[in-house]
Amino acid sequence: MFTIKNIFIGFGLILVDVAVYIFFGLLLMGYDDFYDESKGPYWSLESMTNTEKITYIGLNVWHVINFVAIGIVIYRIIKLVKSRR
């Protein structure tokens, strides 16, 4: 069922996921540090540069990818548990 290879693959995927979140977080730190009220409301797209907009949208896309992946994992676990009964 679970082999050492599968455990390392899962651990590697988690590390890549955390690395992507750190990457997006570091890129968005520039927005947080240099936010200017005259450009618009805080965290609105109008107050961001193009790079910050791409980073912000990329982070939200990454959230969706993670939610879908978690849903797939939960579905497979439920399917596995039901098949063993």
Buried (B, 14 or more C-beta within 10 A) or exposed (E): EEEEEEEEEEEEEEEEBEEBBEBBEEBBEEBEEEBEEEEEEEEEEEBBEEEBBEBBEBBEEBEEEEEEEEEEEEEEEEEEEEEEE
